[in-house]
């Protein structure tokens, strides 16, 4: 889960955001090159003005990582809350 991996880099390892994005994307690119199929799961957080600085930075860097990984993917499936059945 890219969301958890990003949180671990930013909050546990205290990796700077840009370095975390580069590391995560690089590691996933290397992994993808060594496997036939790779499924990546992530999240997107709506930007809310109520986020503290750290949470806003996390949401922003996660979006950057998601965009970079989507560019590498053969297929991307996005599920929006409005797509879910109640």
N, C-alpha and C positions, 0 to 999 in steps of 0.2 A: 504494500500500500504506500504510494508515493506521499500521501498526506502524513502518515506516521513517520516515514523516513525523513521527510522535511522537518517535522517537529523535533525529531531526535537530533538532527544536525544543528538546528537553530537554538534549541532550548537546553538540550543535554550536553552536547559537545561544544556549544557556543561558537559554532562556525559562522563567520560573516555571511550574510545573505547571498551575495554574488558568488562567493566561493562554494557555498552549499549547493547552489543551483548547478554550477559547473561540475562539481563532484558527483552529484546525483545523476545528472544527465550523462556524464561520461561513463559512470559505472553501469548504467542501464544500457547504453550503446554497446559497451563491451560484452555485457551479458547477452544482448540480442544477437550479437555476431556469433555466439557459440551455441545457440539453441535454434530449433526449427520453428517453434511457436512460442510466443511470449504474450501473456495477458497482463496488462498493467491496470491497476485500479487506483483511482484518485478521487478527490473531492474538489468542489468549487464553493467558496464562501462569498455570499453577496457582501459587497462593501457597505458597511454600516458605520455611520458617524460615531456610534457608541463604542467601537473597538478601541482598546488602548493601543499605544504605539507598537508594542511587540506583536500583538495579534494582527494588526493591520499590515505590518511588515510580513508576517507569516502568510497571510492571505495573498498578498501581492506577489511574493516570491513563488508561492505555490502555483499561481496563475502563469507565471513566466515558465516554470518547469513544465506545466501541463502543455503550454503552447509549443515549447521546444520538442517535447516527446510526441505530440500530435503531428508535428512536421516530419518526424521519422517513421511514423506508423503507416502500415498498409491500410488500416481501417481504424476509425475512431467512432465510438458509440457514446453519445452524450444523453444522459437522462435528466430531464428537467423535472422539478417538483410538480409542475402542471401536467406532466406526462403520466404520473402515477395515478392508479385507480384508488378511489377512496373506499 
